[in-house]
Amino acid sequence: MPMIIRRSNQLSADAVRELIAAGAGARIALLPVKATRPQVTETLVALANGDGGTLLLGLSAKGVAGRDHDAGTLAELAVDAALQAEPPLILPRPQLVELESGAVVAVQVPAGLPHVYSVKGIYLTRTGAHNRPLTTPELRRLLLDRNESGFESQPVVEATVA
């Protein structure tokens, strides 16, 4: 079986500054240095079930990169958190981006991943800057879109009783 390698676009310091300035939204998530593994996992799952996006770790409440943290530890936290999803999220390697005020860890979640992801049986997505559970119709649509439920359950276009 061939190995699948997900390539990411390297984010420049300027690109990260722009993401921070844009603020949290459906495709941008900003988490503090003290974010927990469950918070990071939930955010990565929500981005993966949505349209993808970027998670920036290591920011203060005001959106400033902190100096008092180990960015390598935050990158390990991001990898560990991605593996806690069901199924495990295989993402590009987290990037350490140095800014004037300190380092930020950027995790890019590509759009159009092949699965529907959950955290302890809860399927999440993003609405604005917040993670929220998918509604039943949203989950059903996502399962069909990503072919998780099998072709047998999908309606046949233009089928007749005859």
C-alpha positions, 0 to 999 in steps of 0.5 A: 500500500503506498504511503500517503504524505500530506504536504502543507504550505509553510506559513510565514511569520507575515501569514501568521500575523494576518491570521492572528489579526483576522481573529478566530473564525470558522477556519481560524482557531486561536488557543492559548499556551495553557490549552488542554489536550481535549481542547486542542483535539476538539478544535482539530476535529471541528476544523476537520469536519468543517472546511479545514483551517489553521489552529494557532497555539501559544497565544495570550488572551489578547492574541500575542505570542507568548515568550514563556512557553516551550513551542516544541512541547506545544507542537507535541501536544498538537500531534498527540491531540490529533491522534486522540480523534476517532479515527486518528487525524493524520495532519501535516507536521505542526510548524513553529513560527517565530514572531517578535513577541515569541513563538506560535505553533501553527497546525494546518487542517486540510479541507476535504479530509476523507473521514468524519471525525469525533472526540469520544463519540461527539462529532464537532464542527465550527460555527464562527469562532466556536466548536459545536456538535453537529446536528443530526441532519448535518452529520448525516449529510457529512457522512454521505458527502464523505462516503462513510455510510456506503453507497447502498443507503444513497438514493438512486437518481431518476430511479423508478419503481419499474 
